[in-house]
Amino acid sequence: MPWEKRRGRGAYYTRSRRRDGRRIREYLGAGHNGMVAAAEDAQRGAESRARAEALRAEEQHHAAATAPLNQLCQLADLLMKVTLISEG
């Protein structure tokens, strides 16, 4: 977790980021500053999860809406192949 203790001095809030392919740990503070940063990160995480869930729901809705059309296309293709084969 981003909260860590060092040398028994209390909890510090840190954030990990990637910069130039390397993982960098960013110190954000202790006490009130750390809590504010943690709350901001939690809010961003919740928003990201909500966007991902909305996207999944939209993809499922789209798949359900297009399923009958996809089945019709598959049946039409099959009918065309059968017709072409029967006609030589």
PDB file of N, CA, C and O in Angstrom:
ATOM      1  N   MET A   1       0.843  -1.180   0.000  1.00  0.00           N
ATOM      2  CA  MET A   1       0.000   0.000   0.000  1.00  0.00           C
ATOM      3  C   MET A   1       0.889   1.244   0.000  1.00  0.00           C
ATOM      4  O   MET A   1       2.056   1.176   0.386  1.00  0.00           O
ATOM      5  N   PRO A   2       0.348   2.351  -0.423  1.00  0.00           N
ATOM      6  CA  PRO A   2       1.147   3.564  -0.525  1.00  0.00           C
ATOM      7  C   PRO A   2       1.549   4.166   0.819  1.00  0.00           C
ATOM      8  O   PRO A   2       2.503   4.942   0.874  1.00  0.00           O
ATOM      9  N   TRP A   3       0.865   3.838   1.881  1.00  0.00           N
ATOM     10  CA  TRP A   3       1.278   4.335   3.193  1.00  0.00           C
ATOM     11  C   TRP A   3       2.406   3.460   3.687  1.00  0.00           C
ATOM     12  O   TRP A   3       2.284   2.235   3.694  1.00  0.00           O
ATOM     13  N   GLU A   4       3.489   4.060   4.095  1.00  0.00           N
ATOM     14  CA  GLU A   4       4.605   3.270   4.614  1.00  0.00           C
ATOM     15  C   GLU A   4       5.228   3.959   5.814  1.00  0.00           C
ATOM     16  O   GLU A   4       5.154   5.177   5.974  1.00  0.00           O
ATOM     17  N   LYS A   5       5.841   3.141   6.646  1.00  0.00           N
ATOM     18  CA  LYS A   5       6.532   3.668   7.828  1.00  0.00           C
ATOM     19  C   LYS A   5       8.023   3.515   7.614  1.00  0.00           C
ATOM     20  O   LYS A   5       8.495   2.493   7.115  1.00  0.00           O
ATOM     21  N   ARG A   6       8.757   4.548   7.998  1.00  0.00           N
ATOM     22  CA  ARG A   6      10.218   4.502   7.882  1.00  0.00           C
ATOM     23  C   ARG A   6      10.830   4.895   9.207  1.00  0.00           C
ATOM     24  O   ARG A   6      10.538   5.953   9.764  1.00  0.00           O
ATOM     25  N   ARG A   7      11.666   4.039   9.686  1.00  0.00           N
ATOM     26  CA  ARG A   7      12.431   4.290  10.910  1.00  0.00           C
ATOM     27  C   ARG A   7      11.546   4.712  12.091  1.00  0.00           C
ATOM     28  O   ARG A   7      11.948   5.519  12.929  1.00  0.00           O
ATOM     29  N   GLY A   8      10.370   4.166  12.135  1.00  0.00           N
ATOM     30  CA  GLY A   8       9.495   4.431  13.260  1.00  0.00           C
ATOM     31  C   GLY A   8       9.011   5.863  13.388  1.00  0.00           C
ATOM     32  O   GLY A   8       8.560   6.255  14.465  1.00  0.00           O
ATOM     33  N   ARG A   9       9.085   6.642  12.353  1.00  0.00           N
ATOM     34  CA  ARG A   9       8.713   8.062  12.424  1.00  0.00           C
ATOM     35  C   ARG A   9       7.258   8.343  12.104  1.00  0.00           C
ATOM     36  O   ARG A   9       6.838   9.495  12.205  1.00  0.00           O
ATOM     37  N   GLY A  10       6.499   7.389  11.739  1.00  0.00           N
ATOM     38  CA  GLY A  10       5.107   7.617  11.385  1.00  0.00           C
ATOM     39  C   GLY A  10       4.864   7.221   9.937  1.00  0.00           C
ATOM     40  O   GLY A  10       5.762   6.743   9.243  1.00  0.00           O
ATOM     41  N   ALA A  11       3.647   7.428   9.507  1.00  0.00           N
ATOM     42  CA  ALA A  11       3.253   6.991   8.168  1.00  0.00           C
ATOM     43  C   ALA A  11       3.450   8.114   7.155  1.00  0.00           C
ATOM     44  O   ALA A  11       3.136   9.277   7.410  1.00  0.00           O
ATOM     45  N   TYR A  12       3.979   7.727   6.003  1.00  0.00           N
ATOM     46  CA  TYR A  12       4.177   8.631   4.870  1.00  0.00           C
ATOM     47  C   TYR A  12       3.376   8.083   3.693  1.00  0.00           C
ATOM     48  O   TYR A  12       3.294   6.871   3.493  1.00  0.00           O
ATOM     49  N   TYR A  13       2.795   8.982   2.926  1.00  0.00           N
ATOM     50  CA  TYR A  13       2.057   8.547   1.744  1.00  0.00           C
ATOM     51  C   TYR A  13       2.958   8.705   0.527  1.00  0.00           C
ATOM     52  O   TYR A  13       3.552   9.761   0.308  1.00  0.00           O
ATOM     53  N   THR A  14       3.050   7.633  -0.262  1.00  0.00           N
ATOM     54  CA  THR A  14       3.866   7.662  -1.474  1.00  0.00           C
ATOM     55  C   THR A  14       3.028   7.186  -2.651  1.00  0.00           C
ATOM     56  O   THR A  14       1.998   6.534  -2.481  1.00  0.00           O
ATOM     57  N   ARG A  15       3.484   7.520  -3.826  1.00  0.00           N
ATOM     58  CA  ARG A  15       2.810   7.114  -5.053  1.00  0.00           C
ATOM     59  C   ARG A  15       3.883   6.583  -6.004  1.00  0.00           C
ATOM     60  O   ARG A  15       4.949   7.185  -6.137  1.00  0.00           O
ATOM     61  N   SER A  16       3.607   5.474  -6.655  1.00  0.00           N
ATOM     62  CA  SER A  16       4.546   4.913  -7.633  1.00  0.00           C
ATOM     63  C   SER A  16       4.144   5.366  -9.027  1.00  0.00           C
ATOM     64  O   SER A  16       2.967   5.351  -9.388  1.00  0.00           O
ATOM     65  N   ARG A  17       5.144   5.769  -9.801  1.00  0.00           N
ATOM     66  CA  ARG A  17       4.922   6.187 -11.184  1.00  0.00           C
ATOM     67  C   ARG A  17       6.003   5.573 -12.051  1.00  0.00           C
ATOM     68  O   ARG A  17       7.060   5.175 -11.561  1.00  0.00           O
ATOM     69  N   ARG A  18       5.729   5.501 -13.346  1.00  0.00           N
ATOM     70  CA  ARG A  18       6.737   5.050 -14.296  1.00  0.00           C
ATOM     71  C   ARG A  18       7.218   6.263 -15.072  1.00  0.00           C
ATOM     72  O   ARG A  18       6.428   7.032 -15.620  1.00  0.00           O
ATOM     73  N   ARG A  19       8.524   6.410 -15.103  1.00  0.00           N
ATOM     74  CA  ARG A  19       9.134   7.500 -15.854  1.00  0.00           C
ATOM     75  C   ARG A  19      10.314   6.916 -16.621  1.00  0.00           C
ATOM     76  O   ARG A  19      11.234   6.353 -16.028  1.00  0.00           O
ATOM     77  N   ASP A  20      10.280   7.056 -17.938  1.00  0.00           N
ATOM     78  CA  ASP A  20      11.335   6.512 -18.806  1.00  0.00           C
ATOM     79  C   ASP A  20      11.541   5.019 -18.574  1.00  0.00           C
ATOM     80  O   ASP A  20      12.669   4.527 -18.591  1.00  0.00           O
ATOM     81  N   GLY A  21      10.440   4.306 -18.357  1.00  0.00           N
ATOM     82  CA  GLY A  21      10.514   2.864 -18.176  1.00  0.00           C
ATOM     83  C   GLY A  21      10.937   2.410 -16.795  1.00  0.00           C
ATOM     84  O   GLY A  21      11.011   1.210 -16.532  1.00  0.00           O
ATOM     85  N   ARG A  22      11.214   3.347 -15.914  1.00  0.00           N
ATOM     86  CA  ARG A  22      11.633   2.995 -14.557  1.00  0.00           C
ATOM     87  C   ARG A  22      10.533   3.345 -13.577  1.00  0.00           C
ATOM     88  O   ARG A  22       9.789   4.305 -13.776  1.00  0.00           O
ATOM     89  N   ARG A  23      10.434   2.557 -12.513  1.00  0.00           N
ATOM     90  CA  ARG A  23       9.464   2.821 -11.462  1.00  0.00           C
ATOM     91  C   ARG A  23      10.070   3.815 -10.482  1.00  0.00           C
ATOM     92  O   ARG A  23      11.160   3.599  -9.951  1.00  0.00           O
ATOM     93  N   ILE A  24       9.352   4.902 -10.252  1.00  0.00           N
ATOM     94  CA  ILE A  24       9.826   5.942  -9.340  1.00  0.00           C
ATOM     95  C   ILE A  24       8.802   6.107  -8.228  1.00  0.00           C
ATOM     96  O   ILE A  24       7.598   6.173  -8.479  1.00  0.00           O
ATOM     97  N   ARG A  25       9.284   6.170  -7.021  1.00  0.00           N
ATOM     98  CA  ARG A  25       8.426   6.363  -5.856  1.00  0.00           C
ATOM     99  C   ARG A  25       8.434   7.845  -5.519  1.00  0.00           C
ATOM    100  O   ARG A  25       9.490   8.447  -5.324  1.00  0.00           O
ATOM    101  N   GLU A  26       7.255   8.416  -5.456  1.00  0.00           N
ATOM    102  CA  GLU A  26       7.108   9.846  -5.215  1.00  0.00           C
ATOM    103  C   GLU A  26       6.580  10.057  -3.787  1.00  0.00           C
ATOM    104  O   GLU A  26       5.530   9.527  -3.426  1.00  0.00           O
ATOM    105  N   TYR A  27       7.306  10.826  -2.990  1.00  0.00           N
ATOM    106  CA  TYR A  27       6.902  11.115  -1.621  1.00  0.00           C
ATOM    107  C   TYR A  27       5.870  12.237  -1.667  1.00  0.00           C
ATOM    108  O   TYR A  27       6.113  13.275  -2.282  1.00  0.00           O
ATOM    109  N   LEU A  28       4.713  12.038  -1.016  1.00  0.00           N
ATOM    110  CA  LEU A  28       3.648  13.038  -1.048  1.00  0.00           C
ATOM    111  C   LEU A  28       3.344  13.653   0.306  1.00  0.00           C
ATOM    112  O   LEU A  28       2.651  14.669   0.373  1.00  0.00           O
ATOM    113  N   GLY A  29       3.829  13.081   1.359  1.00  0.00           N
ATOM    114  CA  GLY A  29       3.654  13.718   2.648  1.00  0.00           C
ATOM    115  C   GLY A  29       3.126  12.805   3.722  1.00  0.00           C
ATOM    116  O   GLY A  29       2.762  11.653   3.484  1.00  0.00           O
ATOM    117  N   ALA A  30       3.097  13.362   4.914  1.00  0.00           N
ATOM    118  CA  ALA A  30       2.562  12.665   6.077  1.00  0.00           C
ATOM    119  C   ALA A  30       1.437  13.521   6.641  1.00  0.00           C
ATOM    120  O   ALA A  30       1.272  14.677   6.250  1.00  0.00           O
ATOM    121  N   GLY A  31       0.694  12.973   7.528  1.00  0.00           N
ATOM    122  CA  GLY A  31      -0.366  13.740   8.169  1.00  0.00           C
ATOM    123  C   GLY A  31      -1.419  14.205   7.183  1.00  0.00           C
ATOM    124  O   GLY A  31      -1.880  13.441   6.335  1.00  0.00           O
ATOM    125  N   HIS A  32      -1.798  15.484   7.307  1.00  0.00           N
ATOM    126  CA  HIS A  32      -2.874  16.036   6.484  1.00  0.00           C
ATOM    127  C   HIS A  32      -2.529  15.976   4.989  1.00  0.00           C
ATOM    128  O   HIS A  32      -3.375  15.589   4.183  1.00  0.00           O
ATOM    129  N   ASN A  33      -1.310  16.350   4.612  1.00  0.00           N
ATOM    130  CA  ASN A  33      -0.918  16.317   3.194  1.00  0.00           C
ATOM    131  C   ASN A  33      -1.009  14.908   2.625  1.00  0.00           C
ATOM    132  O   ASN A  33      -1.466  14.725   1.497  1.00  0.00           O
ATOM    133  N   GLY A  34      -0.586  13.932   3.376  1.00  0.00           N
ATOM    134  CA  GLY A  34      -0.679  12.546   2.940  1.00  0.00           C
ATOM    135  C   GLY A  34      -2.115  12.094   2.786  1.00  0.00           C
ATOM    136  O   GLY A  34      -2.458  11.400   1.828  1.00  0.00           O
ATOM    137  N   MET A  35      -2.965  12.494   3.741  1.00  0.00           N
ATOM    138  CA  MET A  35      -4.371  12.105   3.664  1.00  0.00           C
ATOM    139  C   MET A  35      -5.051  12.739   2.458  1.00  0.00           C
ATOM    140  O   MET A  35      -5.875  12.096   1.806  1.00  0.00           O
ATOM    141  N   VAL A  36      -4.719  13.991   2.153  1.00  0.00           N
ATOM    142  CA  VAL A  36      -5.307  14.659   0.991  1.00  0.00           C
ATOM    143  C   VAL A  36      -4.877  13.941  -0.288  1.00  0.00           C
ATOM    144  O   VAL A  36      -5.706  13.679  -1.159  1.00  0.00           O
ATOM    145  N   ALA A  37      -3.595  13.624  -0.404  1.00  0.00           N
ATOM    146  CA  ALA A  37      -3.099  12.910  -1.587  1.00  0.00           C
ATOM    147  C   ALA A  37      -3.739  11.535  -1.701  1.00  0.00           C
ATOM    148  O   ALA A  37      -4.093  11.106  -2.799  1.00  0.00           O
ATOM    149  N   ALA A  38      -3.889  10.842  -0.580  1.00  0.00           N
ATOM    150  CA  ALA A  38      -4.513   9.515  -0.593  1.00  0.00           C
ATOM    151  C   ALA A  38      -5.975   9.616  -1.034  1.00  0.00           C
ATOM    152  O   ALA A  38      -6.452   8.779  -1.801  1.00  0.00           O
ATOM    153  N   ALA A  39      -6.683  10.635  -0.552  1.00  0.00           N
ATOM    154  CA  ALA A  39      -8.080  10.823  -0.948  1.00  0.00           C
ATOM    155  C   ALA A  39      -8.184  11.128  -2.438  1.00  0.00           C
ATOM    156  O   ALA A  39      -9.081  10.622  -3.113  1.00  0.00           O
ATOM    157  N   GLU A  40      -7.268  11.955  -2.960  1.00  0.00           N
ATOM    158  CA  GLU A  40      -7.272  12.261  -4.397  1.00  0.00           C
ATOM    159  C   GLU A  40      -7.025  10.999  -5.217  1.00  0.00           C
ATOM    160  O   GLU A  40      -7.692  10.766  -6.225  1.00  0.00           O
ATOM    161  N   ASP A  41      -6.067  10.190  -4.783  1.00  0.00           N
ATOM    162  CA  ASP A  41      -5.786   8.944  -5.497  1.00  0.00           C
ATOM    163  C   ASP A  41      -6.975   7.991  -5.435  1.00  0.00           C
ATOM    164  O   ASP A  41      -7.298   7.330  -6.422  1.00  0.00           O
ATOM    165  N   ALA A  42      -7.621   7.923  -4.286  1.00  0.00           N
ATOM    166  CA  ALA A  42      -8.790   7.053  -4.145  1.00  0.00           C
ATOM    167  C   ALA A  42      -9.916   7.522  -5.062  1.00  0.00           C
ATOM    168  O   ALA A  42     -10.597   6.706  -5.684  1.00  0.00           O
ATOM    169  N   GLN A  43     -10.109   8.844  -5.145  1.00  0.00           N
ATOM    170  CA  GLN A  43     -11.149   9.398  -6.020  1.00  0.00           C
ATOM    171  C   GLN A  43     -10.844   9.070  -7.482  1.00  0.00           C
ATOM    172  O   GLN A  43     -11.730   8.650  -8.226  1.00  0.00           O
ATOM    173  N   ARG A  44      -9.584   9.264  -7.891  1.00  0.00           N
ATOM    174  CA  ARG A  44      -9.202   8.949  -9.273  1.00  0.00           C
ATOM    175  C   ARG A  44      -9.388   7.460  -9.558  1.00  0.00           C
ATOM    176  O   ARG A  44      -9.843   7.086 -10.639  1.00  0.00           O
ATOM    177  N   GLY A  45      -9.041   6.618  -8.600  1.00  0.00           N
ATOM    178  CA  GLY A  45      -9.219   5.180  -8.777  1.00  0.00           C
ATOM    179  C   GLY A  45     -10.687   4.805  -8.925  1.00  0.00           C
ATOM    180  O   GLY A  45     -11.040   3.978  -9.766  1.00  0.00           O
ATOM    181  N   ALA A  46     -11.542   5.416  -8.105  1.00  0.00           N
ATOM    182  CA  ALA A  46     -12.976   5.138  -8.188  1.00  0.00           C
ATOM    183  C   ALA A  46     -13.537   5.596  -9.531  1.00  0.00           C
ATOM    184  O   ALA A  46     -14.357   4.902 -10.130  1.00  0.00           O
ATOM    185  N   GLU A  47     -13.100   6.759 -10.004  1.00  0.00           N
ATOM    186  CA  GLU A  47     -13.565   7.262 -11.299  1.00  0.00           C
ATOM    187  C   GLU A  47     -13.098   6.349 -12.431  1.00  0.00           C
ATOM    188  O   GLU A  47     -13.846   6.084 -13.372  1.00  0.00           O
ATOM    189  N   SER A  48     -11.874   5.878 -12.332  1.00  0.00           N
ATOM    190  CA  SER A  48     -11.335   4.982 -13.361  1.00  0.00           C
ATOM    191  C   SER A  48     -12.111   3.665 -13.386  1.00  0.00           C
ATOM    192  O   SER A  48     -12.441   3.152 -14.456  1.00  0.00           O
ATOM    193  N   ARG A  49     -12.398   3.125 -12.209  1.00  0.00           N
ATOM    194  CA  ARG A  49     -13.174   1.884 -12.144  1.00  0.00           C
ATOM    195  C   ARG A  49     -14.584   2.097 -12.680  1.00  0.00           C
ATOM    196  O   ARG A  49     -15.124   1.221 -13.355  1.00  0.00           O
ATOM    197  N   ALA A  50     -15.189   3.248 -12.388  1.00  0.00           N
ATOM    198  CA  ALA A  50     -16.538   3.532 -12.887  1.00  0.00           C
ATOM    199  C   ALA A  50     -16.538   3.647 -14.412  1.00  0.00           C
ATOM    200  O   ALA A  50     -17.455   3.157 -15.071  1.00  0.00           O
ATOM    201  N   ARG A  51     -15.509   4.296 -14.976  1.00  0.00           N
ATOM    202  CA  ARG A  51     -15.419   4.398 -16.436  1.00  0.00           C
ATOM    203  C   ARG A  51     -15.245   3.021 -17.064  1.00  0.00           C
ATOM    204  O   ARG A  51     -15.856   2.725 -18.091  1.00  0.00           O
ATOM    205  N   ALA A  52     -14.416   2.181 -16.455  1.00  0.00           N
ATOM    206  CA  ALA A  52     -14.192   0.838 -16.983  1.00  0.00           C
ATOM    207  C   ALA A  52     -15.482   0.018 -16.924  1.00  0.00           C
ATOM    208  O   ALA A  52     -15.795  -0.710 -17.865  1.00  0.00           O
ATOM    209  N   GLU A  53     -16.218   0.130 -15.845  1.00  0.00           N
ATOM    210  CA  GLU A  53     -17.484  -0.598 -15.713  1.00  0.00           C
ATOM    211  C   GLU A  53     -18.500  -0.099 -16.735  1.00  0.00           C
ATOM    212  O   GLU A  53     -19.223  -0.900 -17.326  1.00  0.00           O
ATOM    213  N   ALA A  54     -18.562   1.210 -16.948  1.00  0.00           N
ATOM    214  CA  ALA A  54     -19.483   1.762 -17.943  1.00  0.00           C
ATOM    215  C   ALA A  54     -19.121   1.273 -19.338  1.00  0.00           C
ATOM    216  O   ALA A  54     -20.004   0.968 -20.139  1.00  0.00           O
ATOM    217  N   LEU A  55     -17.846   1.198 -19.628  1.00  0.00           N
ATOM    218  CA  LEU A  55     -17.402   0.697 -20.928  1.00  0.00           C
ATOM    219  C   LEU A  55     -17.770  -0.769 -21.102  1.00  0.00           C
ATOM    220  O   LEU A  55     -18.238  -1.169 -22.167  1.00  0.00           O
ATOM    221  N   ARG A  56     -17.562  -1.573 -20.060  1.00  0.00           N
ATOM    222  CA  ARG A  56     -17.943  -2.990 -20.126  1.00  0.00           C
ATOM    223  C   ARG A  56     -19.447  -3.133 -20.355  1.00  0.00           C
ATOM    224  O   ARG A  56     -19.876  -3.965 -21.154  1.00  0.00           O
ATOM    225  N   ALA A  57     -20.244  -2.331 -19.663  1.00  0.00           N
ATOM    226  CA  ALA A  57     -21.695  -2.403 -19.829  1.00  0.00           C
ATOM    227  C   ALA A  57     -22.096  -2.001 -21.244  1.00  0.00           C
ATOM    228  O   ALA A  57     -22.984  -2.615 -21.835  1.00  0.00           O
ATOM    229  N   GLU A  58     -21.453  -0.984 -21.786  1.00  0.00           N
ATOM    230  CA  GLU A  58     -21.755  -0.547 -23.144  1.00  0.00           C
ATOM    231  C   GLU A  58     -21.379  -1.624 -24.164  1.00  0.00           C
ATOM    232  O   GLU A  58     -22.113  -1.860 -25.123  1.00  0.00           O
ATOM    233  N   GLU A  59     -20.231  -2.275 -23.951  1.00  0.00           N
ATOM    234  CA  GLU A  59     -19.811  -3.355 -24.853  1.00  0.00           C
ATOM    235  C   GLU A  59     -20.787  -4.521 -24.798  1.00  0.00           C
ATOM    236  O   GLU A  59     -21.106  -5.112 -25.830  1.00  0.00           O
ATOM    237  N   GLN A  60     -21.267  -4.858 -23.593  1.00  0.00           N
ATOM    238  CA  GLN A  60     -22.238  -5.946 -23.462  1.00  0.00           C
ATOM    239  C   GLN A  60     -23.558  -5.578 -24.144  1.00  0.00           C
ATOM    240  O   GLN A  60     -24.175  -6.414 -24.803  1.00  0.00           O
ATOM    241  N   HIS A  61     -23.982  -4.330 -23.982  1.00  0.00           N
ATOM    242  CA  HIS A  61     -25.219  -3.876 -24.617  1.00  0.00           C
ATOM    243  C   HIS A  61     -25.071  -3.939 -26.142  1.00  0.00           C
ATOM    244  O   HIS A  61     -25.986  -4.379 -26.837  1.00  0.00           O
ATOM    245  N   HIS A  62     -23.934  -3.504 -26.651  1.00  0.00           N
ATOM    246  CA  HIS A  62     -23.700  -3.526 -28.093  1.00  0.00           C
ATOM    247  C   HIS A  62     -23.692  -4.965 -28.616  1.00  0.00           C
ATOM    248  O   HIS A  62     -24.275  -5.257 -29.660  1.00  0.00           O
ATOM    249  N   ALA A  63     -23.029  -5.855 -27.883  1.00  0.00           N
ATOM    250  CA  ALA A  63     -22.979  -7.260 -28.303  1.00  0.00           C
ATOM    251  C   ALA A  63     -24.374  -7.877 -28.320  1.00  0.00           C
ATOM    252  O   ALA A  63     -24.710  -8.631 -29.233  1.00  0.00           O
ATOM    253  N   ALA A  64     -25.179  -7.561 -27.322  1.00  0.00           N
ATOM    254  CA  ALA A  64     -26.544  -8.092 -27.271  1.00  0.00           C
ATOM    255  C   ALA A  64     -27.403  -7.520 -28.400  1.00  0.00           C
ATOM    256  O   ALA A  64     -28.241  -8.220 -28.968  1.00  0.00           O
ATOM    257  N   ALA A  65     -27.186  -6.250 -28.717  1.00  0.00           N
ATOM    258  CA  ALA A  65     -27.981  -5.610 -29.765  1.00  0.00           C
ATOM    259  C   ALA A  65     -27.605  -6.116 -31.153  1.00  0.00           C
ATOM    260  O   ALA A  65     -28.468  -6.196 -32.027  1.00  0.00           O
ATOM    261  N   THR A  66     -26.345  -6.457 -31.376  1.00  0.00           N
ATOM    262  CA  THR A  66     -25.909  -6.886 -32.703  1.00  0.00           C
ATOM    263  C   THR A  66     -25.952  -8.400 -32.900  1.00  0.00           C
ATOM    264  O   THR A  66     -25.735  -8.879 -34.013  1.00  0.00           O
ATOM    265  N   ALA A  67     -26.223  -9.153 -31.852  1.00  0.00           N
ATOM    266  CA  ALA A  67     -26.236 -10.619 -31.956  1.00  0.00           C
ATOM    267  C   ALA A  67     -27.244 -11.121 -32.990  1.00  0.00           C
ATOM    268  O   ALA A  67     -26.884 -11.977 -33.798  1.00  0.00           O
ATOM    269  N   PRO A  68     -28.485 -10.635 -33.009  1.00  0.00           N
ATOM    270  CA  PRO A  68     -29.419 -11.130 -34.035  1.00  0.00           C
ATOM    271  C   PRO A  68     -28.954 -10.823 -35.465  1.00  0.00           C
ATOM    272  O   PRO A  68     -29.124 -11.649 -36.361  1.00  0.00           O
ATOM    273  N   LEU A  69     -28.378  -9.653 -35.677  1.00  0.00           N
ATOM    274  CA  LEU A  69     -27.881  -9.307 -37.006  1.00  0.00           C
ATOM    275  C   LEU A  69     -26.721 -10.219 -37.406  1.00  0.00           C
ATOM    276  O   LEU A  69     -26.639 -10.653 -38.555  1.00  0.00           O
ATOM    277  N   ASN A  70     -25.832 -10.508 -36.467  1.00  0.00           N
ATOM    278  CA  ASN A  70     -24.722 -11.422 -36.750  1.00  0.00           C
ATOM    279  C   ASN A  70     -25.225 -12.814 -37.108  1.00  0.00           C
ATOM    280  O   ASN A  70     -24.694 -13.455 -38.015  1.00  0.00           O
ATOM    281  N   GLN A  71     -26.247 -13.280 -36.400  1.00  0.00           N
ATOM    282  CA  GLN A  71     -26.822 -14.589 -36.712  1.00  0.00           C
ATOM    283  C   GLN A  71     -27.459 -14.589 -38.095  1.00  0.00           C
ATOM    284  O   GLN A  71     -27.317 -15.559 -38.839  1.00  0.00           O
ATOM    285  N   LEU A  72     -28.157 -13.515 -38.447  1.00  0.00           N
ATOM    286  CA  LEU A  72     -28.770 -13.406 -39.767  1.00  0.00           C
ATOM    287  C   LEU A  72     -27.702 -13.437 -40.859  1.00  0.00           C
ATOM    288  O   LEU A  72     -27.874 -14.095 -41.885  1.00  0.00           O
ATOM    289  N   CYS A  73     -26.601 -12.723 -40.631  1.00  0.00           N
ATOM    290  CA  CYS A  73     -25.513 -12.729 -41.612  1.00  0.00           C
ATOM    291  C   CYS A  73     -24.911 -14.117 -41.774  1.00  0.00           C
ATOM    292  O   CYS A  73     -24.607 -14.539 -42.890  1.00  0.00           O
ATOM    293  N   GLN A  74     -24.739 -14.822 -40.672  1.00  0.00           N
ATOM    294  CA  GLN A  74     -24.184 -16.179 -40.747  1.00  0.00           C
ATOM    295  C   GLN A  74     -25.130 -17.109 -41.504  1.00  0.00           C
ATOM    296  O   GLN A  74     -24.689 -17.919 -42.319  1.00  0.00           O
ATOM    297  N   LEU A  75     -26.422 -16.992 -41.234  1.00  0.00           N
ATOM    298  CA  LEU A  75     -27.395 -17.825 -41.943  1.00  0.00           C
ATOM    299  C   LEU A  75     -27.442 -17.476 -43.423  1.00  0.00           C
ATOM    300  O   LEU A  75     -27.546 -18.374 -44.258  1.00  0.00           O
ATOM    301  N   ALA A  76     -27.368 -16.200 -43.768  1.00  0.00           N
ATOM    302  CA  ALA A  76     -27.368 -15.787 -45.171  1.00  0.00           C
ATOM    303  C   ALA A  76     -26.127 -16.326 -45.878  1.00  0.00           C
ATOM    304  O   ALA A  76     -26.217 -16.786 -47.016  1.00  0.00           O
ATOM    305  N   ASP A  77     -24.971 -16.273 -45.218  1.00  0.00           N
ATOM    306  CA  ASP A  77     -23.747 -16.827 -45.801  1.00  0.00           C
ATOM    307  C   ASP A  77     -23.893 -18.331 -46.041  1.00  0.00           C
ATOM    308  O   ASP A  77     -23.509 -18.843 -47.092  1.00  0.00           O
ATOM    309  N   LEU A  78     -24.447 -19.022 -45.063  1.00  0.00           N
ATOM    310  CA  LEU A  78     -24.638 -20.460 -45.199  1.00  0.00           C
ATOM    311  C   LEU A  78     -25.592 -20.772 -46.343  1.00  0.00           C
ATOM    312  O   LEU A  78     -25.338 -21.684 -47.129  1.00  0.00           O
ATOM    313  N   LEU A  79     -26.669 -20.036 -46.443  1.00  0.00           N
ATOM    314  CA  LEU A  79     -27.636 -20.238 -47.517  1.00  0.00           C
ATOM    315  C   LEU A  79     -26.991 -19.975 -48.878  1.00  0.00           C
ATOM    316  O   LEU A  79     -27.243 -20.709 -49.834  1.00  0.00           O
ATOM    317  N   MET A  80     -26.168 -18.942 -48.971  1.00  0.00           N
ATOM    318  CA  MET A  80     -25.490 -18.641 -50.218  1.00  0.00           C
ATOM    319  C   MET A  80     -24.533 -19.779 -50.601  1.00  0.00           C
ATOM    320  O   MET A  80     -24.493 -20.188 -51.761  1.00  0.00           O
ATOM    321  N   LYS A  81     -23.770 -20.286 -49.637  1.00  0.00           N
ATOM    322  CA  LYS A  81     -22.832 -21.377 -49.917  1.00  0.00           C
ATOM    323  C   LYS A  81     -23.575 -22.625 -50.380  1.00  0.00           C
ATOM    324  O   LYS A  81     -23.154 -23.281 -51.334  1.00  0.00           O
ATOM    325  N   VAL A  82     -24.680 -22.956 -49.708  1.00  0.00           N
ATOM    326  CA  VAL A  82     -25.454 -24.122 -50.077  1.00  0.00           C
ATOM    327  C   VAL A  82     -26.005 -23.953 -51.493  1.00  0.00           C
ATOM    328  O   VAL A  82     -25.979 -24.894 -52.286  1.00  0.00           O
ATOM    329  N   THR A  83     -26.496 -22.773 -51.806  1.00  0.00           N
ATOM    330  CA  THR A  83     -27.041 -22.500 -53.129  1.00  0.00           C
ATOM    331  C   THR A  83     -25.969 -22.614 -54.211  1.00  0.00           C
ATOM    332  O   THR A  83     -26.199 -23.217 -55.259  1.00  0.00           O
ATOM    333  N   LEU A  84     -24.805 -22.036 -53.955  1.00  0.00           N
ATOM    334  CA  LEU A  84     -23.712 -22.100 -54.933  1.00  0.00           C
ATOM    335  C   LEU A  84     -23.214 -23.522 -55.149  1.00  0.00           C
ATOM    336  O   LEU A  84     -22.912 -23.919 -56.275  1.00  0.00           O
ATOM    337  N   ILE A  85     -23.129 -24.288 -54.064  1.00  0.00           N
ATOM    338  CA  ILE A  85     -22.674 -25.670 -54.181  1.00  0.00           C
ATOM    339  C   ILE A  85     -23.697 -26.497 -54.943  1.00  0.00           C
ATOM    340  O   ILE A  85     -23.332 -27.315 -55.787  1.00  0.00           O
ATOM    341  N   SER A  86     -24.984 -26.288 -54.649  1.00  0.00           N
ATOM    342  CA  SER A  86     -26.035 -27.072 -55.336  1.00  0.00           C
ATOM    343  C   SER A  86     -26.130 -26.719 -56.820  1.00  0.00           C
ATOM    344  O   SER A  86     -26.529 -27.563 -57.623  1.00  0.00           O
ATOM    345  N   GLU A  87     -25.779 -25.517 -57.192  1.00  0.00           N
ATOM    346  CA  GLU A  87     -25.821 -25.095 -58.599  1.00  0.00           C
ATOM    347  C   GLU A  87     -24.527 -25.427 -59.328  1.00  0.00           C
ATOM    348  O   GLU A  87     -24.443 -25.284 -60.548  1.00  0.00           O
ATOM    349  N   GLY A  88     -23.531 -25.864 -58.594  1.00  0.00           N
ATOM    350  CA  GLY A  88     -22.277 -26.292 -59.230  1.00  0.00           C
ATOM    351  C   GLY A  88     -21.363 -25.136 -59.412  1.00  0.00           C
ATOM    352  O   GLY A  88     -20.258 -25.298 -59.931  1.00  0.00           O
TER     353      GLY A  88
END
